[in-house]
Amino acid sequence: MNNNSTNGEWLDIKRGIETICKKFPESYWKTLDQKRAYPTNFVNTLTKSGYLSILIPEQYGGAGLPLRAASVILEEIHRCGANGAACHAQMYIMGSLLKHGSEKLKQKYLPDIASGKIRLQAFGVTEPSSGSDTLSIKTRAKKLGNKFLINGQKVWTSRAEHSDLILLLTKTSDSEEQQKNLSLFLIDMRPHLNKSIIIKPIRTMINHSSTEIFFDNLEVDEDCLVGSLGSGFKYILDGMNAERILIASECIGDAKYFIEKSKSYANDRKVFGRPIGRNQSIQFPIANAYANTRAAELMVKEACSLFDSNKKCGEESNLAKLLSADASWQAADVAMQTFGGFAFSEEYNIERKFRETRLYRIAPVSTNMILAFISHKVLGMPRSY
Ligand SMILES: Cc1cc2nc3c(=O)[nH]c(=O)nc-3n(C[C@H](O)[C@H](O)[C@H](O)COP(=O)(O)OP(=O)(O)OC[C@H]3O[C@@H](n4cnc5c(N)ncnc54)[C@H](O)[C@@H]3O)c2cc1C
């Protein structure tokens, strides 16, 4: 893979992804969506081409590229009408392992993740009674000698059925200082499946391979602990900036997809003997979505640039996610209106992408929680919770 980047544009990567996506056209995604099936061939192709391991340092078999390269990959996948959700977790949870994992853990897993022998695609944080309120999770890891015994339940753990490893957040103590009660584990699920780990798929409005997972006396070696005991929440917060930036990149890709589709359809579709795109009531919403997408894109680039220079980027990552999720949702709605009745037909893929892009205003972090972050942490207003 060529590492050339001009102004963070990574044109070689963009072209490479576009070439791969042409082999997986929208008909491929439509069929998978109808069957709620995992895009195994697409994920394998990306893996073999080295795109999924770009954040893994070269010494472990990856390309050692900055987050901006991952951001370009995910944006381009989405711009082409595909969906990076099948494999994006490997990129956004990689930071926790790279920054805080022991050398032993990295040696054990990173080369196999980089080569595609094993997959790290599952991230278990959310539980039935704690989504936005991460500190209130109940899944418990109890220390027993040199082992941990894990019991509890996660929900919405996406891709668990298609992942070998899971990065799992658990409670390890009940101290007054809630933030020190959580610990992070990297667990190989394979030996425990259908015994102490039960995975049940959740049928959802999008094809996202989401599941609920039950841990029943799961015994893991203490080496599975990422970093130190009681630091899990800190590590998760640390990794969230990368997650927000990468999801924002997918939103930018979605928004560009909708704008391009809307523009083409508005130019082609004739009603009352002329293209509907001649009406400003059709043109202006598309132009407005374009303006908002470009503005959000600038924030994504700024967040990436700060992240990749190891500078503080909490505000920018949150703003990038907020603005991009709003921009993609606006562009999706504009596309629905532009396509009229045909937007509802599965044939045009607009309804599929419309459903898919709606997720980002809720997960992995909801728009409300970002606004709360900006109010409390950036503007210094009183906490509401
Ligand atoms: C398709 C899908 C895939 C997912 N994949 C994963 C995954 O792989 N791993 C994982 O761990 N999780 C995953 N999630 C979970 C996701 O991160 C949560 O759904 C999200 O964090 C919101 O939590 P919740 O659904 O429990 O909502 P809740 O926390 O119950 O909140 C419900 C609503 O109330 C609002 N709200 C709550 N408190 C406040 C407040 N104080 N002020 C203002 N508004 C508030 C929220 O913003 C939200 O709009 C996924 C979810 C979905 C739908």
Ligand as a Chemical Component Dictionary entry (heavy atoms), coordinates in Angstrom:
data_LIG
# 
_chem_comp.id                   LIG 
_chem_comp.type                 NON-POLYMER 
_chem_comp.pdbx_formal_charge   0 
_chem_comp.three_letter_code    LIG 
# 
loop_
_chem_comp_atom.comp_id 
_chem_comp_atom.atom_id 
_chem_comp_atom.alt_atom_id 
_chem_comp_atom.type_symbol 
_chem_comp_atom.charge 
_chem_comp_atom.model_Cartn_x 
_chem_comp_atom.model_Cartn_y 
_chem_comp_atom.model_Cartn_z 
_chem_comp_atom.pdbx_ordinal 
LIG C1  C1  C 0 -27.300 -0.832 15.576 1  
LIG C2  C2  C 0 -26.574 -0.560 16.853 2  
LIG C3  C3  C 0 -25.270 -1.017 17.011 3  
LIG C4  C4  C 0 -24.597 -0.834 18.217 4  
LIG N1  N1  N 0 -23.351 -1.390 18.391 5  
LIG C5  C5  C 0 -22.784 -1.355 19.626 6  
LIG C6  C6  C 0 -21.575 -2.090 19.890 7  
LIG O1  O1  O 0 -20.986 -2.723 18.990 8  
LIG N2  N2  N 0 -21.090 -2.094 21.161 9  
LIG C7  C7  C 0 -21.690 -1.415 22.185 10 
LIG O2  O2  O 0 -21.212 -1.450 23.311 11 
LIG N3  N3  N 0 -22.842 -0.708 21.963 12 
LIG C8  C8  C 0 -23.398 -0.666 20.718 13 
LIG N4  N4  N 0 -24.561 0.025  20.494 14 
LIG C9  C9  C 0 -25.218 0.719  21.614 15 
LIG C10 C10 C 0 -25.179 2.234  21.508 16 
LIG O3  O3  O 0 -23.899 2.705  21.807 17 
LIG C11 C11 C 0 -26.269 2.778  22.453 18 
LIG O4  O4  O 0 -27.520 2.457  21.867 19 
LIG C12 C12 C 0 -26.136 4.251  22.672 20 
LIG O5  O5  O 0 -24.991 4.525  23.437 21 
LIG C13 C13 C 0 -27.365 4.823  23.423 22 
LIG O6  O6  O 0 -27.653 4.056  24.556 23 
LIG P1  P1  P 0 -29.150 3.520  24.812 24 
LIG O7  O7  O 0 -29.623 2.912  23.541 25 
LIG O8  O8  O 0 -29.144 2.654  26.014 26 
LIG O9  O9  O 0 -29.976 4.822  25.073 27 
LIG P2  P2  P 0 -30.286 5.481  26.486 28 
LIG O10 O10 O 0 -29.037 5.692  27.257 29 
LIG O11 O11 O 0 -31.377 4.713  27.150 30 
LIG O12 O12 O 0 -30.860 6.893  26.033 31 
LIG C14 C14 C 0 -32.106 6.996  25.319 32 
LIG C15 C15 C 0 -32.248 8.412  24.805 33 
LIG O13 O13 O 0 -32.248 9.321  25.921 34 
LIG C16 C16 C 0 -31.227 10.290 25.749 35 
LIG N5  N5  N 0 -30.661 10.634 27.045 36 
LIG C17 C17 C 0 -30.252 9.796  28.037 37 
LIG N6  N6  N 0 -29.760 10.511 29.061 38 
LIG C18 C18 C 0 -29.824 11.817 28.717 39 
LIG C19 C19 C 0 -29.448 13.043 29.341 40 
LIG N7  N7  N 0 -28.892 13.068 30.566 41 
LIG N8  N8  N 0 -29.661 14.203 28.682 42 
LIG C20 C20 C 0 -30.226 14.190 27.455 43 
LIG N9  N9  N 0 -30.614 13.080 26.803 44 
LIG C21 C21 C 0 -30.404 11.898 27.430 45 
LIG C22 C22 C 0 -30.197 9.639  24.845 46 
LIG O14 O14 O 0 -29.433 10.624 24.178 47 
LIG C23 C23 C 0 -31.067 8.825  23.904 48 
LIG O15 O15 O 0 -31.507 9.639  22.862 49 
LIG C24 C24 C 0 -25.227 -0.116 19.266 50 
LIG C25 C25 C 0 -26.533 0.390  19.088 51 
LIG C26 C26 C 0 -27.200 0.168  17.914 52 
LIG C27 C27 C 0 -28.610 0.675  17.783 53 
# 
loop_
_chem_comp_bond.comp_id 
_chem_comp_bond.atom_id_1 
_chem_comp_bond.atom_id_2 
_chem_comp_bond.value_order 
_chem_comp_bond.pdbx_ordinal 
LIG C1  C2  SING 1  
LIG C2  C3  SING 2  
LIG C2  C26 DOUB 3  
LIG C3  C4  DOUB 4  
LIG C4  N1  SING 5  
LIG C4  C24 SING 6  
LIG N1  C5  DOUB 7  
LIG C5  C6  SING 8  
LIG C5  C8  SING 9  
LIG C6  O1  DOUB 10 
LIG C6  N2  SING 11 
LIG N2  C7  SING 12 
LIG C7  O2  DOUB 13 
LIG C7  N3  SING 14 
LIG N3  C8  DOUB 15 
LIG C8  N4  SING 16 
LIG N4  C9  SING 17 
LIG N4  C24 SING 18 
LIG C9  C10 SING 19 
LIG C10 O3  SING 20 
LIG C10 C11 SING 21 
LIG C11 O4  SING 22 
LIG C11 C12 SING 23 
LIG C12 O5  SING 24 
LIG C12 C13 SING 25 
LIG C13 O6  SING 26 
LIG O6  P1  SING 27 
LIG P1  O7  DOUB 28 
LIG P1  O8  SING 29 
LIG P1  O9  SING 30 
LIG O9  P2  SING 31 
LIG P2  O10 DOUB 32 
LIG P2  O11 SING 33 
LIG P2  O12 SING 34 
LIG O12 C14 SING 35 
LIG C14 C15 SING 36 
LIG C15 O13 SING 37 
LIG C15 C23 SING 38 
LIG O13 C16 SING 39 
LIG C16 N5  SING 40 
LIG C16 C22 SING 41 
LIG N5  C17 SING 42 
LIG N5  C21 SING 43 
LIG C17 N6  DOUB 44 
LIG N6  C18 SING 45 
LIG C18 C19 SING 46 
LIG C18 C21 DOUB 47 
LIG C19 N7  SING 48 
LIG C19 N8  DOUB 49 
LIG N8  C20 SING 50 
LIG C20 N9  DOUB 51 
LIG N9  C21 SING 52 
LIG C22 O14 SING 53 
LIG C22 C23 SING 54 
LIG C23 O15 SING 55 
LIG C24 C25 DOUB 56 
LIG C25 C26 SING 57 
LIG C26 C27 SING 58 
# 
